[in-house]
């Protein structure tokens, strides 16, 4: 989903801007009136919290794939990413409890409200480095299905997508599809930025939905055909087979990839070329073991090439969207701003203790 709302929040007038953006995003996601009101409330609470406790920050709103709806297709959800470089939260459990606050003009209900009414909510705090909070609003509230059998945990994916100079559209896109025991995570970076780049990455997302049962190199070949009427894109596909515990990776163009396993980070390298324009004769396939501590990061070239992988074990166990957002926040600064559309997508094991947990 290439539509992006990126709102700096440094004074009270921006709270209304965030709420309006939340309502616009809800309309794009076809949320009903009640879910739109929920999204607007979460947006307002996050923006207000930024001003009261962090001295400002930014809120990025993306449309992401939601849970399956009638007919088995995925609807769209609204995702809020709240980023700041403030003092951080020393006791997250207390901060999520209603009535607790460190600001005199606050009722202490903001984060607790977001946790209760969001479809999914998680946050990460590092003292002196700030807070990243991610909330997702699905088309309908999640209903826990009773089952006599304990379901096998499935890996989770999440990401964040920002556009260059607060543009309405990003030329990047990421998506994932499930096919049997295979989970395929794709990140596409349309050449350039803006509307035409978004057309290329959007075409890649649509084609992935029909080819997720194929190996990564074959998926890329189908994408090459689908993108020939566009300006083309750099694309990488990582496919995890949960039965064999193997990760298969193939990429064409300058999509970055790093795999964390057994306590170390290692790069996965894409092949030169452009999907939809200059496709290579052969696409090398890389295979790696996937274990309980494994984690994969895909990113477009908007992220600085020498970004530092996170080493906080608490962060690596959190919601993949939070991990992606922390990586994006910490890789850029006012002195080193992003110079292109930037997206980060993460594949990680599900480390939640039970299916209804909203925080690991």
C-alpha positions as CSV (number, residue, x, y, z in Angstrom):
1,X,0.0,0.0,0.0
2,X,1.8,3.1,-1.2
3,X,-0.5,5.8,0.4
4,X,1.4,7.5,3.2
5,X,0.4,10.2,5.8
6,X,3.5,11.5,7.5
7,X,2.7,14.3,10.1
8,X,5.3,16.1,12.2
9,X,3.8,16.8,15.6
10,X,5.5,19.7,17.4
11,X,2.6,21.9,18.5
12,X,-1.1,21.4,19.4
13,X,-2.4,22.4,16.0
14,X,-0.9,19.2,14.6
15,X,-3.1,17.0,16.8
16,X,-6.1,17.9,14.6
17,X,-4.0,17.2,11.4
18,X,-3.2,13.7,12.7
19,X,-6.9,13.1,13.5
20,X,-8.0,14.2,10.0
21,X,-5.3,12.0,8.4
22,X,-6.5,9.1,10.5
23,X,-10.1,9.6,9.1
24,X,-8.8,9.9,5.6
25,X,-6.8,6.7,6.0
26,X,-9.8,4.9,7.4
27,X,-11.8,6.0,4.3
28,X,-9.1,4.5,2.0
29,X,-9.2,1.3,4.1
30,X,-13.1,1.2,3.9
31,X,-13.5,1.1,7.7
32,X,-17.0,1.6,9.0
33,X,-18.0,4.6,11.1
34,X,-17.2,2.9,14.4
35,X,-13.8,1.6,13.4
36,X,-13.0,5.1,11.9
37,X,-13.9,6.7,15.2
38,X,-11.6,4.2,17.0
39,X,-8.8,5.1,14.6
40,X,-9.3,8.8,15.1
41,X,-9.2,8.3,18.9
42,X,-6.0,6.3,18.8
43,X,-4.4,8.9,16.5
44,X,-5.4,11.7,18.9
45,X,-4.1,10.0,21.9
46,X,-0.7,9.2,20.3
47,X,-0.3,12.7,19.0
48,X,-1.3,14.3,22.4
49,X,1.1,11.9,24.1
50,X,4.0,13.0,21.9
51,X,3.5,16.7,22.9
52,X,3.0,16.0,26.6
53,X,5.8,13.6,27.2
54,X,8.3,13.6,24.3
55,X,8.4,17.3,23.3
56,X,7.1,16.3,19.8
57,X,7.8,13.7,17.2
58,X,6.1,12.3,14.1
59,X,3.2,10.0,13.3
60,X,3.3,7.9,10.1
61,X,0.1,6.3,8.9
62,X,0.2,3.4,6.5
63,X,-2.4,1.1,5.0
64,X,-1.4,-2.5,5.6
65,X,-2.8,-5.9,4.8
66,X,-5.4,-6.8,7.5
67,X,-6.8,-10.1,8.5
68,X,-8.9,-12.1,6.0
69,X,-12.4,-10.9,5.5
70,X,-15.4,-12.6,3.8
71,X,-14.3,-14.7,0.8
72,X,-10.8,-15.2,2.2
73,X,-9.3,-12.0,0.8
74,X,-7.3,-9.6,3.0
75,X,-8.9,-6.3,3.8
76,X,-6.9,-3.1,4.6
77,X,-6.0,-2.0,8.1
78,X,-4.8,1.4,9.3
79,X,-1.4,1.4,11.0
80,X,-0.1,4.2,13.1
81,X,3.6,4.5,13.8
82,X,4.5,7.1,16.5
83,X,8.2,8.1,16.6
84,X,10.1,10.3,19.0
85,X,13.5,11.1,20.3
86,X,12.4,12.0,23.8
87,X,13.5,10.8,27.2
88,X,11.8,7.4,26.9
89,X,9.6,5.5,29.3
90,X,11.3,3.9,32.3
91,X,8.4,1.6,33.3
92,X,6.3,0.6,30.3
93,X,3.9,-1.6,32.4
94,X,3.0,1.4,34.6
95,X,2.7,3.7,31.6
96,X,0.1,1.4,30.1
97,X,-1.9,1.4,33.3
98,X,-4.8,3.9,33.4
99,X,-4.3,6.7,35.8
100,X,-0.5,6.7,35.7
101,X,1.2,9.8,34.2
102,X,4.3,11.9,34.5
103,X,2.6,15.1,33.2
104,X,0.5,17.3,35.5
105,X,-2.0,18.1,32.7
106,X,-2.8,14.5,31.9
107,X,-5.3,11.9,33.1
108,X,-2.9,9.1,32.3
109,X,-5.3,7.2,30.0
110,X,-3.6,7.7,26.6
111,X,-1.5,4.6,26.1
112,X,-3.9,2.4,28.1
113,X,-6.7,3.5,25.8
114,X,-4.6,2.7,22.7
115,X,-3.8,-0.8,24.1
116,X,-7.4,-1.6,24.8
117,X,-9.1,-0.4,21.6
118,X,-6.4,-1.1,19.0
119,X,-6.5,-4.4,17.1
120,X,-2.8,-4.7,17.8
121,X,-0.5,-2.4,19.9
122,X,3.1,-2.5,21.0
123,X,5.8,-0.1,21.9
124,X,9.5,0.0,22.6
125,X,11.4,2.5,24.8
126,X,15.0,3.1,25.3
127,X,16.0,5.7,28.0
128,X,17.4,8.8,26.3
129,X,16.6,7.6,22.8
130,X,12.8,7.8,22.7
131,X,9.8,5.7,22.2
132,X,8.3,3.9,19.1
133,X,4.7,2.9,19.4
134,X,2.7,1.0,16.7
135,X,-1.1,0.6,16.7
136,X,-3.2,-1.1,14.1
137,X,-6.9,-0.8,13.5
138,X,-8.5,-3.7,11.6
139,X,-11.8,-3.5,9.7
140,X,-13.5,-5.4,12.6
141,X,-12.4,-6.2,16.2
142,X,-10.5,-9.5,16.5
143,X,-12.5,-12.4,17.8
144,X,-10.5,-15.2,19.5
145,X,-11.6,-18.5,18.1
146,X,-11.9,-21.4,20.6
147,X,-9.9,-24.4,19.6
148,X,-9.3,-27.7,21.4
149,X,-5.8,-27.8,19.9
150,X,-3.0,-25.4,20.6
151,X,-2.3,-23.7,17.2
152,X,1.2,-23.9,15.9
153,X,2.8,-20.4,16.1
154,X,3.3,-18.9,12.7
155,X,6.0,-16.2,11.9
156,X,4.8,-12.6,11.9
157,X,5.6,-9.8,9.5
158,X,5.4,-6.1,9.8
159,X,6.9,-3.0,8.4
160,X,6.8,0.8,7.9
161,X,6.8,2.9,4.7
162,X,7.6,6.6,4.5
163,X,7.7,8.8,1.4
164,X,10.3,11.4,0.4
165,X,9.5,14.9,1.6
166,X,6.1,13.9,3.1
167,X,4.6,13.1,-0.3
168,X,1.2,11.4,-0.5
169,X,2.6,8.3,-2.1
170,X,5.7,6.2,-1.6
171,X,7.4,4.4,-4.5
172,X,8.1,1.5,-2.0
173,X,5.7,-1.3,-1.1
174,X,6.0,-4.5,1.0
175,X,3.6,-7.4,1.3
176,X,3.4,-11.0,2.4
177,X,1.4,-14.0,1.3
178,X,0.8,-17.5,2.8
179,X,0.6,-20.6,0.7
180,X,0.5,-23.9,2.6
181,X,3.6,-24.0,4.7
182,X,5.3,-21.2,2.8
183,X,5.3,-17.6,3.8
184,X,6.7,-15.2,1.2
185,X,7.7,-11.6,2.2
186,X,8.4,-9.2,-0.6
187,X,9.7,-5.6,-0.7
188,X,9.6,-3.6,-3.9
189,X,11.2,-0.2,-4.6
190,X,9.8,1.4,-7.8
191,X,12.5,3.3,-9.7
192,X,12.5,7.0,-8.6
193,X,9.8,8.1,-6.3
194,X,6.2,9.4,-6.5
195,X,3.2,8.2,-8.5
196,X,5.0,6.3,-11.3
197,X,7.3,4.5,-8.8
198,X,4.2,3.6,-6.7
199,X,2.5,2.1,-9.8
200,X,5.5,-0.2,-10.2
201,X,5.7,-1.4,-6.6
202,X,1.9,-1.7,-6.5
203,X,1.9,-4.0,-9.5
204,X,4.5,-6.1,-7.7
205,X,2.2,-6.4,-4.7
206,X,-0.8,-7.4,-6.8
207,X,1.2,-10.1,-8.7
208,X,2.6,-11.5,-5.5
209,X,-0.9,-12.5,-4.4
210,X,-1.1,-14.8,-7.4
211,X,2.3,-16.3,-7.2
212,X,3.0,-17.0,-3.5
213,X,3.1,-20.8,-4.1
214,X,6.2,-20.5,-6.4
215,X,9.8,-20.4,-5.4
216,X,11.4,-16.9,-5.0
217,X,13.2,-16.9,-8.3
218,X,10.0,-17.9,-10.2
219,X,8.0,-15.2,-8.3
220,X,10.6,-12.6,-9.5
221,X,10.2,-13.9,-13.2
222,X,6.4,-13.4,-13.0
223,X,6.9,-10.0,-11.4
224,X,9.2,-9.1,-14.3
225,X,6.4,-9.8,-16.8
226,X,3.8,-7.9,-14.7
227,X,6.0,-4.8,-14.3
228,X,7.0,-4.4,-18.0
229,X,4.4,-1.7,-18.5
230,X,5.8,0.3,-15.6
231,X,9.2,1.9,-15.0
232,X,10.3,-1.2,-13.1
233,X,11.5,-1.8,-9.6
234,X,14.1,-3.4,-7.4
235,X,12.5,-6.4,-5.7
236,X,13.5,-9.0,-3.1
237,X,11.5,-12.0,-2.0
238,X,12.2,-14.0,1.1
239,X,10.3,-17.3,1.5
240,X,10.2,-19.3,4.7
241,X,9.1,-22.9,4.7
242,X,7.8,-23.5,8.2
243,X,8.0,-27.3,7.7
244,X,11.6,-27.5,6.7
245,X,12.8,-24.5,8.7
246,X,14.6,-23.1,5.7
247,X,14.7,-19.5,4.4
248,X,15.0,-19.0,0.7
249,X,16.0,-15.5,-0.6
250,X,16.3,-14.0,-4.1
251,X,16.5,-10.4,-5.1
252,X,17.0,-8.2,-8.2
253,X,18.2,-4.7,-7.6
254,X,19.4,-2.8,-4.6
255,X,17.1,-4.1,-1.9
256,X,19.0,-4.6,1.4
257,X,18.6,-7.7,3.5
258,X,20.1,-8.9,6.8
259,X,19.4,-12.1,8.6
260,X,19.9,-12.4,12.4
261,X,20.4,-15.9,13.6
262,X,22.3,-17.5,16.5
263,X,23.2,-14.0,17.8
264,X,24.9,-12.7,14.6
265,X,23.8,-10.6,11.6
266,X,24.7,-11.6,8.1
267,X,23.8,-9.9,4.7
268,X,21.8,-11.5,2.0
269,X,22.8,-10.1,-1.4
270,X,20.5,-9.2,-4.3
271,X,21.6,-9.6,-8.0
272,X,22.0,-6.5,-10.2
273,X,19.2,-5.7,-12.5
274,X,15.7,-4.1,-12.7
275,X,12.5,-6.2,-12.5
276,X,10.4,-5.1,-15.4
277,X,13.2,-3.7,-17.4
278,X,16.6,-5.4,-17.2
279,X,16.0,-8.8,-15.7
280,X,19.1,-11.0,-15.3
281,X,19.4,-14.3,-17.1
282,X,19.8,-16.1,-13.8
283,X,18.8,-15.2,-10.3
284,X,20.9,-16.7,-7.5
285,X,19.0,-18.3,-4.7
286,X,20.3,-18.2,-1.2
287,X,19.2,-20.7,1.5
288,X,19.7,-20.3,5.2
289,X,18.4,-22.2,8.3
290,X,15.7,-20.5,10.2
291,X,15.5,-21.0,14.0
292,X,13.6,-19.7,17.0
293,X,15.9,-16.7,17.3
294,X,16.0,-15.8,13.6
295,X,14.9,-12.5,12.3
296,X,15.0,-11.0,8.8
297,X,15.1,-7.3,7.8
298,X,14.4,-6.2,4.2
299,X,14.8,-2.5,3.3
300,X,14.9,-0.2,0.4
301,X,17.9,2.0,-0.4
302,X,16.3,5.0,1.3
303,X,17.8,3.5,4.5
304,X,21.5,4.5,4.8
305,X,23.6,1.5,3.7
306,X,25.6,1.5,6.9
307,X,22.7,1.3,9.3
308,X,23.5,-0.4,12.5
309,X,21.4,-3.5,13.3
310,X,19.7,-3.4,16.7
311,X,21.3,-5.4,19.5
312,X,18.6,-4.9,22.2
313,X,17.2,-8.5,22.9
314,X,14.0,-6.9,24.1
315,X,13.4,-5.2,20.8
316,X,14.2,-8.3,18.8
317,X,11.4,-10.1,20.6
318,X,8.7,-7.4,19.8
319,X,6.2,-6.8,17.1
320,X,7.9,-6.8,13.7
321,X,6.4,-3.4,12.8
322,X,8.0,-2.0,16.0
323,X,11.4,-3.5,15.1
324,X,11.1,-2.0,11.5
325,X,10.1,1.4,12.9
326,X,13.0,1.5,15.4
327,X,15.4,0.6,12.7
328,X,14.1,3.4,10.4
329,X,14.1,6.0,13.2
330,X,17.6,5.2,14.4
331,X,19.1,5.1,10.9
332,X,18.2,8.7,10.1
333,X,18.4,12.1,11.9
334,X,18.1,15.8,11.2
335,X,21.8,15.7,10.2
336,X,21.3,12.6,8.0
337,X,17.8,12.8,6.6
338,X,16.4,10.1,4.2
339,X,17.0,10.9,0.6
340,X,14.4,8.7,-1.0
341,X,11.2,6.8,-0.2
342,X,12.1,4.4,2.6
343,X,10.5,1.1,3.7
344,X,11.6,-1.6,6.2
345,X,9.9,-5.0,6.5
346,X,10.6,-7.6,9.1
347,X,10.0,-11.3,9.4
348,X,10.2,-12.8,12.9
349,X,9.0,-15.8,14.9
350,X,5.8,-15.3,16.9
351,X,7.1,-15.1,20.4
352,X,3.8,-14.1,22.0
353,X,2.8,-16.4,24.9
354,X,-0.8,-16.8,23.7
355,X,-2.7,-15.9,20.6
356,X,-4.6,-12.9,22.0
357,X,-1.5,-11.1,23.4
358,X,-1.1,-7.7,21.9
359,X,2.4,-7.3,23.3
360,X,5.1,-10.0,23.4
